[in-house]
Amino acid sequence: MVLEGKVTEAKYTYQRLTFIKPTEHHYEKKGEVPYIKYGCPVCDALGNKHQLTFGEKNCGLCNVNLTWDELWKGEKENE
């Protein structure tokens, strides 16, 4: 499993924030309209799978910071 995300810039290490891209779980069949649910990659890796609401700032269970930047770009391009 590869975690994707970003780390904010700061003068000191303790001031940096880490953000992780949510995991996409696809439930559509080939040729169907995309049906996607999102999960926390940290919780998924630990076997504590649950669903996230699109746009949540933090995971409700492990409190990891989430980034939806790439997902938002895809949504805007499809409009």
Buried (B, 14 or more C-beta within 10 A) or exposed (E): EEEEBBEEEEEEEEEEEEBBBBBEEEEEEEEEEEEEBBBBBBBBEEEEEEEBEEEEEEBEEEEBBBBBEEBEEEEEEEE
